[in-house]
Amino acid sequence: MAKPQLTRFADRSRAFWADSTGSTALEYAFIGAMVSVAIIGGLTLLGSSVNQSWNYVSNTVSSAMNH
């Protein structure tokens, strides 16, 4: 006799939640995503500072060349 659909669904749900084989990969993916966000944020902040420094150098060199 076939199991009712609700019972099969409940069995599959229990098996899905009990299975932990993919949890390590998911944790590493989450860590990788957080590291990527930190790198992008740091480069965004650093990029602005570096741009200002190069503008200062460029203006100083141009001013020295014009005298």
N, C-alpha and C positions, 0 to 999 in steps of 0.2 A: 504494500500500500504506500502511495506517495505521501510525503509530508505536506501539510498545508503550507502555502507560500509564506505566511507570517512566521511560521516556525523556522523555515529555511532562512528567511531574512534575519531572524534573531540569532540563529547559529552562525551565519556569516558575519554578522556585526560583532559578536563575541570573539570570533576568530580574528577579525581585523584589529580590534582594539588590544587583543592579547599578543599579537605579532609585533615584535620589536626589532625586526631585522633591518628596517630602513631608517631607524631613529638616528643612528650614528651619521649616516650620510646627510640627513636633514639638519643635524646639529652643525656639521661642518659647512653646509651651505649657508646656514644662518650666520655663522662666524665670518665666513667669506664675505657675505653681504655687508656686515657691520664694518669690517676692515675696509671694504671698498668705499663705503660712505665716509669713513674717517679720512681716507686718503684724498678723496675728491674735495672734502671740506677744507682740509689742510692746504691742498694745492691752490684752491680758490683764494684763500686768505693770503698765502705766500705769493701768488701770482700778482696780486695787487701791489704788494710791497716791493717786489722786484721791479715791476713796471715803473713805480715812482722813483726808485733808485736809478734806473737807466735814464729816465727823463732828466733827473738832476745832473747826471754825468754828461749827458748830451748838451744840456744848456750851459754847463760850465765850460765844456770844450769849445762850443760855438762862441761863447763870450770871450774866451782866451784867444781864439783864432781871429776875432774881429778887432782886437786891440793892436 
